[in-house]
């Protein structure tokens, strides 16, 4: 379950190819790519800076991926999260999940992204015409996370 925190961009095609290389058990690959928007909360965004807490961030991500492995029958997960200054349209994050079946991969990918948005120690600062501002946590992200705590168990596995 590779985790990379990096300043440089990533190539979706090569990352997915590397994740699935030579594994005939893979029947599904689900990916999520988050990008920098040029607008947030009614203001134009010219740049976003992402910061993290080295060591702590990787540990939090490892825990999130471990939870996903317990809940779903997935084969592998890749998370790449960029840090540093980013411009609108730049890629921020990649979450890619492989499994034998699509349902497991879709659910696990959404779970990882919901936990990453709320539980991983990243901080975002947006630069707007009005000046720089830190991005606060969103209620919608907390609500997305809460649904996983309410998910029922099926067949002895958390779903």
C-alpha positions as CSV (number, residue, x, y, z in Angstrom):
1,X,0.0,0.0,0.0
2,X,2.2,2.8,-1.3
3,X,1.9,6.3,0.2
4,X,3.8,9.2,-1.2
5,X,3.8,12.8,-0.1
6,X,5.6,14.9,-2.8
7,X,6.0,18.3,-4.4
8,X,6.2,16.9,-8.0
9,X,3.2,16.1,-10.1
10,X,2.2,12.5,-10.9
11,X,1.1,10.8,-14.1
12,X,-2.2,9.0,-13.6
13,X,-1.6,6.5,-16.5
14,X,1.8,5.4,-15.3
15,X,0.7,5.2,-11.6
16,X,-2.3,3.0,-12.5
17,X,-0.1,0.8,-14.8
18,X,2.4,0.3,-12.0
19,X,-0.3,-0.6,-9.5
20,X,-1.8,-3.3,-11.7
21,X,1.3,-4.6,-13.3
22,X,1.4,-8.4,-13.4
23,X,-1.5,-9.0,-11.0
24,X,-4.2,-11.2,-12.7
25,X,-6.4,-11.1,-9.6
26,X,-7.3,-7.4,-10.3
27,X,-10.7,-7.1,-11.8
28,X,-11.3,-3.4,-10.9
29,X,-9.3,-0.3,-10.5
30,X,-11.0,2.8,-9.1
31,X,-9.2,6.1,-9.0
32,X,-9.9,9.6,-7.6
33,X,-7.9,12.6,-8.6
34,X,-8.4,15.9,-6.8
35,X,-7.4,19.1,-8.5
36,X,-7.1,22.8,-7.5
37,X,-10.1,24.9,-8.3
38,X,-9.9,28.5,-9.4
39,X,-12.8,29.5,-7.1
40,X,-13.7,28.8,-3.5
41,X,-16.3,30.4,-1.2
42,X,-17.0,33.1,-3.8
43,X,-13.4,34.2,-4.3
44,X,-11.0,33.5,-7.1
45,X,-8.0,31.3,-6.1
46,X,-4.7,32.1,-7.7
47,X,-2.7,29.5,-5.7
48,X,-3.1,27.0,-3.0
49,X,-0.3,26.0,-0.6
50,X,-0.4,22.6,1.0
51,X,1.5,21.8,4.2
52,X,1.8,18.6,6.2
53,X,3.4,17.2,9.4
54,X,6.1,14.8,8.1
55,X,6.0,11.4,9.8
56,X,2.6,12.1,11.4
57,X,0.9,12.4,8.0
58,X,2.3,9.2,6.6
59,X,1.3,7.4,9.9
60,X,-2.3,8.7,9.6
61,X,-2.5,7.6,6.0
62,X,-1.2,4.1,6.8
63,X,-3.9,3.8,9.5
64,X,-6.6,4.9,7.0
65,X,-5.4,2.3,4.4
66,X,-5.3,-0.4,7.1
67,X,-8.9,0.3,8.0
68,X,-9.9,0.1,4.3
69,X,-8.2,-3.3,4.1
70,X,-10.1,-4.6,7.1
71,X,-13.5,-3.4,5.7
72,X,-13.2,-4.5,2.1
73,X,-11.6,-7.2,0.1
74,X,-9.1,-5.0,-1.8
75,X,-5.8,-6.0,-3.3
76,X,-3.9,-2.7,-3.1
77,X,-4.2,1.0,-2.5
78,X,-2.1,3.9,-3.7
79,X,-2.2,7.4,-2.2
80,X,-0.2,10.2,-3.6
81,X,-0.7,13.6,-2.0
82,X,1.2,16.7,-3.2
83,X,2.4,19.5,-1.0
84,X,3.8,23.0,-1.7
85,X,2.4,25.7,-3.9
86,X,-0.1,24.6,-6.5
87,X,-2.0,26.5,-9.2
88,X,-5.6,26.0,-10.4
89,X,-5.9,22.8,-12.5
90,X,-2.9,21.2,-10.8
91,X,-3.4,17.7,-9.4
92,X,-3.4,17.5,-5.6
93,X,-4.2,13.9,-4.7
94,X,-4.5,10.5,-6.2
95,X,-6.3,7.6,-4.5
96,X,-6.3,4.3,-6.5
97,X,-7.8,1.1,-5.3
98,X,-7.5,-2.4,-6.8
99,X,-9.8,-5.3,-6.1
100,X,-11.4,-8.3,-7.7
101,X,-14.7,-6.6,-8.0
102,X,-15.8,-2.9,-8.6
103,X,-18.1,-2.5,-5.6
104,X,-15.2,-3.2,-3.2
105,X,-12.9,-0.8,-5.1
106,X,-15.5,2.0,-5.3
107,X,-16.4,1.8,-1.6
108,X,-12.8,1.6,-0.4
109,X,-11.7,4.6,-2.6
110,X,-14.5,6.8,-1.3
111,X,-13.8,5.7,2.3
112,X,-10.0,6.5,1.9
113,X,-10.8,9.9,0.4
114,X,-13.4,10.8,3.1
115,X,-10.9,9.9,5.8
116,X,-8.0,11.6,4.1
117,X,-10.1,14.9,3.8
118,X,-10.9,14.9,7.6
119,X,-8.3,12.9,9.4
120,X,-4.9,13.3,7.7
121,X,-2.8,16.3,8.9
122,X,-2.7,18.5,5.8
123,X,-3.3,22.2,5.9
124,X,-4.4,24.3,2.9
125,X,-3.8,28.0,2.4
126,X,-5.5,29.8,-0.5
127,X,-4.2,32.9,-2.1
128,X,-7.0,35.2,-3.4
129,X,-7.3,38.8,-4.5
130,X,-8.3,39.6,-0.8
131,X,-5.1,38.0,0.5
132,X,-4.1,34.6,1.9
133,X,-6.5,32.5,4.0
134,X,-6.4,29.1,5.7
135,X,-9.1,26.7,4.5
136,X,-11.3,25.5,7.3
137,X,-12.8,22.1,7.6
138,X,-16.1,21.7,5.9
139,X,-19.3,20.3,7.5
140,X,-20.0,18.3,4.3
141,X,-16.6,16.5,4.7
142,X,-17.5,15.6,8.3
143,X,-20.9,14.4,7.2
144,X,-19.3,12.2,4.5
145,X,-17.0,10.7,7.1
146,X,-19.9,10.0,9.5
147,X,-21.7,7.7,7.1
148,X,-18.8,5.1,7.5
149,X,-19.4,4.8,11.2
150,X,-23.0,4.1,10.6
151,X,-22.3,1.4,7.9
152,X,-23.8,-2.0,8.8
153,X,-21.8,-5.2,9.0
154,X,-22.6,-7.9,6.4
155,X,-21.2,-11.4,6.3
156,X,-18.9,-10.7,9.3
157,X,-17.1,-7.9,7.3
158,X,-17.7,-4.2,7.7
159,X,-19.1,-2.8,4.6
